[in-house]
Amino acid sequence: MAKRVLLPLPDRDFDVTEVAVPWRLLTRAGHEVVFATEHGGAPPACDPLLLTGVLFGKLGAEPEPKAFYAELEGDPAFRAPLAWGALAPADFDALVLAGGHAPGMRQYLGSAALQAKVAAFAELGRPLAAICHGVLLAARARAPESGRSALHARRTTCLPKWMERSAWAMTAWKLGRYYRTYDAYVEDEVKAALASPSQFARGPFDLSRGTLADDAPAFVVEDGAYVSARWPGDAYAFARALLARL
């Protein structure tokens, strides 16, 4: 049976791979992906440097996810997203929280209104999947009564500190804080939201990327209905883990 999957986004700067790969695998499996932005109505835009190459044509998305993104731009649901404020979490069977690190992501990661929607969805116990900086949004989503994060009792991963720090160190001379969305590292804030730091799984020190044909290099943490992953290289395995829950 086809499921309805919500994928909220900022107006700009989301990660190409972390959005286009789940969208492609979910829709190929017959599921409906519904997009939402802060105000709705107009199509959002990915981080453009991930299409052209972040530095000297390198560090961008791989050709296959870029091809998926080109298809995604023609999807009517992507071209006419809902507004965050109009979302009723119970209307969706699953929620995907994608990442991205460029400045436009702060609109999405820092939205109290969107955090409230994520917290309400998490209370339903339905499949919730977060990747890279998307895990930060889940960590910031707190239940109104307890004040606890949606990830308080979960095992999780996210963008590890060593990846975030390495990318920033390599590019700061040219791009400044492009790879540092906030002063705090993603890993540090996510771990602080957990009941215990032992619930965090950093994953291997490996930059091999999974593909549609082979996602063996990927690292995904699964905890009941919740799935998390670290970075774009995990996107295929991440999407497949969500599909298994649908």
Secondary structure as UniProt FT lines:
FT   STRAND          4..8
FT   STRAND          12..14
FT   HELIX           16..28
FT   TURN            29..30
FT   STRAND          32..37
FT   STRAND          45..46
FT   HELIX           49..52
FT   TURN            56..57
FT   HELIX           63..72
FT   TURN            73..74
FT   HELIX           76..79
FT   STRAND          82..83
FT   HELIX           84..86
FT   HELIX           89..91
FT   STRAND          94..97
FT   HELIX           103..105
FT   HELIX           106..109
FT   HELIX           112..122
FT   TURN            123..125
FT   STRAND          128..131
FT   TURN            132..133
FT   HELIX           134..140
FT   TURN            144..146
FT   TURN            150..153
FT   HELIX           161..175
FT   TURN            176..179
FT   HELIX           186..192
FT   HELIX           197..199
FT   TURN            216..217
FT   STRAND          220..223
FT   TURN            224..225
FT   STRAND          226..229
FT   HELIX           232..234
FT   HELIX           235..245
//
